[in-house]
Amino acid sequence: MGILNSYIVKFVKILPKFVVFVFARKYIAGTKLEDAVRVVKELNSKGIMATLDVLGEAIKTKQEAVDAKKEILTVLDTIEKNKLNANVSLKPTQLGLGLDEDFCFGQIKEIVQKAAEYNNFIRIDMEDSPFTSKTINLFRRLRQDHSNLGIVVQAYLKRTYQDVEKLNVEGTNYRLCKGIYVEPAEIAYKERQQVRDNFMQILDRMITHGNYVGIATHDDYLVDGSYKLLAEKKTDRTRYEFQMLYGVKDSLRNKINEDGHRLRIYVPYGEKWYHYSIRRLQENPQVAWYITKSLFSFR
Ligand SMILES: Cc1cc2nc3c(=O)[nH]c(=O)nc-3n(C[C@H](O)[C@H](O)[C@H](O)COP(=O)(O)OP(=O)(O)OC[C@H]3O[C@@H](n4cnc5c(N)ncnc54)[C@H](O)[C@@H]3O)c2cc1C
């Protein structure tokens, strides 16, 4: 299955979009905001929080960034109107970080301001390494006037431990994840266990400094390790949350929820579902099975 998977993953990108959509649906709430609202209501009814993501990244024109901002502002209005227990995650390149840093700052500032009016929160996702420093700078700049925002850091990057040492002193609300992009070995750990070890060391530093952490993983090893660390450090349950992606490992999700930890699900929606779904499929050990199944069952 492993070899078959790696071959099929290479072919995922050349599959027709309608085929990809058949098995990508598992990972997205739908293409419309009302789809996301429905999913969040269902999660909230089980005591699970959400973070909403309007799909899209690396836009090419400022107009596209303005359009993305408008959609995100509508999401904030909708969360408020429906009294959802949800915040918003956004990708800086979707708001123009790759085009013009000052322009992007202005776009995100508007969003953060609106969120503050609603007493809501914005999570800035972390993208690939050309944007790491720019994203941290952007976050620091926004934080001068606002406290209702947090950043993501990636355990596979060798620089992250040092970044966190500095951000800890400043007081930061984090999401800690392994990292999803393909990065060169000079800057990123490549071995599974190295990434896990770095994840646990970084988490330890965050907790020890009393910073709020979203522990974002589906890896049983890291969830078990986090449980132990949190117990050892006697961390109050209001000081952290677990975070998982919509459609991934519902059994683990239910366990964390039943164990009484705060849990937030990342719920993406939108017309631009393709790139997000491809990344999820490439992570999925069952990908070959899904693709084969959908290829044969689709008429
Ligand atoms: C809430 C959240 C937000 C994130 N935000 C970012 C971000 O801003 N920037 C960034 O670079 N990365 C982000 N990620 C992705 C993250 O970096 C990892 O790539 C991803 O979570 C997989 O790592 P893992 O820790 O779950 O471990 P893995 O070893 O990849 O997965 C552990 C196990 O979970 C299961 N699993 C994992 N993924 C899938 C899947 N797609 N389908 C089915 N089963 C699966 C498998 O059983 C696997 O063995 C985010 C992840 C989460 C949960």
The ligand as an SDF file (V2000), in Angstrom:
LIG
                    3D

 53 58  0  0  0  0  0  0  0  0999 V2000
   -5.9960   22.8420   13.2810 C   0  0  0  0  0  0  0  0  0  0  0  0
   -4.7820   22.7070   12.3930 C   0  0  0  0  0  0  0  0  0  0  0  0
   -4.2720   23.8360   11.7770 C   0  0  0  0  0  0  0  0  0  0  0  0
   -3.1260   23.7540   10.9790 C   0  0  0  0  0  0  0  0  0  0  0  0
   -2.5610   24.9030   10.4720 N   0  0  0  0  0  0  0  0  0  0  0  0
   -1.3950   24.8130    9.7890 C   0  0  0  0  0  0  0  0  0  0  0  0
   -0.6890   25.9920    9.3840 C   0  0  0  0  0  0  0  0  0  0  0  0
   -1.0990   27.1410    9.6310 O   0  0  0  0  0  0  0  0  0  0  0  0
    0.4840   25.8270    8.6960 N   0  0  0  0  0  0  0  0  0  0  0  0
    1.0000   24.5920    8.4150 C   0  0  0  0  0  0  0  0  0  0  0  0
    2.0750   24.5100    7.8180 O   0  0  0  0  0  0  0  0  0  0  0  0
    0.3330   23.4640    8.7710 N   0  0  0  0  0  0  0  0  0  0  0  0
   -0.8400   23.5560    9.4540 C   0  0  0  0  0  0  0  0  0  0  0  0
   -1.4700   22.3910    9.8430 N   0  0  0  0  0  0  0  0  0  0  0  0
   -1.0440   21.0850    9.3080 C   0  0  0  0  0  0  0  0  0  0  0  0
    0.0250   20.4550   10.1740 C   0  0  0  0  0  0  0  0  0  0  0  0
    1.2110   21.1960   10.0590 O   0  0  0  0  0  0  0  0  0  0  0  0
    0.3060   19.0110    9.7360 C   0  0  0  0  0  0  0  0  0  0  0  0
    0.7450   18.9880    8.4300 O   0  0  0  0  0  0  0  0  0  0  0  0
   -0.9040   18.0950    9.8410 C   0  0  0  0  0  0  0  0  0  0  0  0
   -1.6410   18.3670   11.0020 O   0  0  0  0  0  0  0  0  0  0  0  0
   -0.4630   16.6410    9.8970 C   0  0  0  0  0  0  0  0  0  0  0  0
    0.3790   16.4410   11.0080 O   0  0  0  0  0  0  0  0  0  0  0  0
   -0.0410   15.5870   12.2980 P   0  0  0  0  0  0  0  0  0  0  0  0
    0.5760   16.2430   13.4870 O   0  0  0  0  0  0  0  0  0  0  0  0
   -1.5000   15.4310   12.3320 O   0  0  0  0  0  0  0  0  0  0  0  0
    0.7350   14.2420   12.1310 O   0  0  0  0  0  0  0  0  0  0  0  0
    0.6850   13.1200   10.9670 P   0  0  0  0  0  0  0  0  0  0  0  0
    1.8060   12.1910   11.3070 O   0  0  0  0  0  0  0  0  0  0  0  0
    0.6680   13.7160    9.6140 O   0  0  0  0  0  0  0  0  0  0  0  0
   -0.7000   12.4270   11.2020 O   0  0  0  0  0  0  0  0  0  0  0  0
   -0.9250   11.5950   12.3190 C   0  0  0  0  0  0  0  0  0  0  0  0
   -1.9850   10.6070   11.9040 C   0  0  0  0  0  0  0  0  0  0  0  0
   -3.2160   11.3120   11.6660 O   0  0  0  0  0  0  0  0  0  0  0  0
   -3.8810   10.7680   10.5380 C   0  0  0  0  0  0  0  0  0  0  0  0
   -3.9860   11.7880    9.4770 N   0  0  0  0  0  0  0  0  0  0  0  0
   -3.2650   12.9240    9.3650 C   0  0  0  0  0  0  0  0  0  0  0  0
   -3.6740   13.6470    8.2950 N   0  0  0  0  0  0  0  0  0  0  0  0
   -4.6830   12.9350    7.7300 C   0  0  0  0  0  0  0  0  0  0  0  0
   -5.5310   13.1490    6.6080 C   0  0  0  0  0  0  0  0  0  0  0  0
   -5.4120   14.2440    5.8640 N   0  0  0  0  0  0  0  0  0  0  0  0
   -6.4590   12.2140    6.3390 N   0  0  0  0  0  0  0  0  0  0  0  0
   -6.5920   11.1170    7.0980 C   0  0  0  0  0  0  0  0  0  0  0  0
   -5.8260   10.8560    8.1720 N   0  0  0  0  0  0  0  0  0  0  0  0
   -4.8880   11.7560    8.4870 C   0  0  0  0  0  0  0  0  0  0  0  0
   -3.0850    9.5640   10.1100 C   0  0  0  0  0  0  0  0  0  0  0  0
   -3.5660    8.4500   10.7940 O   0  0  0  0  0  0  0  0  0  0  0  0
   -1.6960    9.8780   10.5930 C   0  0  0  0  0  0  0  0  0  0  0  0
   -0.9200    8.7350   10.7880 O   0  0  0  0  0  0  0  0  0  0  0  0
   -2.5690   22.4780   10.7100 C   0  0  0  0  0  0  0  0  0  0  0  0
   -3.0850   21.3390   11.3320 C   0  0  0  0  0  0  0  0  0  0  0  0
   -4.1620   21.4390   12.1870 C   0  0  0  0  0  0  0  0  0  0  0  0
   -4.6460   20.2110   12.8710 C   0  0  0  0  0  0  0  0  0  0  0  0
  1  2  1  0
  2  3  1  0
  2 52  2  0
  3  4  2  0
  4  5  1  0
  4 50  1  0
  5  6  2  0
  6  7  1  0
  6 13  1  0
  7  8  2  0
  7  9  1  0
  9 10  1  0
 10 11  2  0
 10 12  1  0
 12 13  2  0
 13 14  1  0
 14 15  1  0
 14 50  1  0
 15 16  1  0
 16 17  1  0
 16 18  1  0
 18 19  1  0
 18 20  1  0
 20 21  1  0
 20 22  1  0
 22 23  1  0
 23 24  1  0
 24 25  2  0
 24 26  1  0
 24 27  1  0
 27 28  1  0
 28 29  2  0
 28 30  1  0
 28 31  1  0
 31 32  1  0
 32 33  1  0
 33 34  1  0
 33 48  1  0
 34 35  1  0
 35 36  1  0
 35 46  1  0
 36 37  1  0
 36 45  1  0
 37 38  2  0
 38 39  1  0
 39 40  1  0
 39 45  2  0
 40 41  1  0
 40 42  2  0
 42 43  1  0
 43 44  2  0
 44 45  1  0
 46 47  1  0
 46 48  1  0
 48 49  1  0
 50 51  2  0
 51 52  1  0
 52 53  1  0
M  END
$$$$
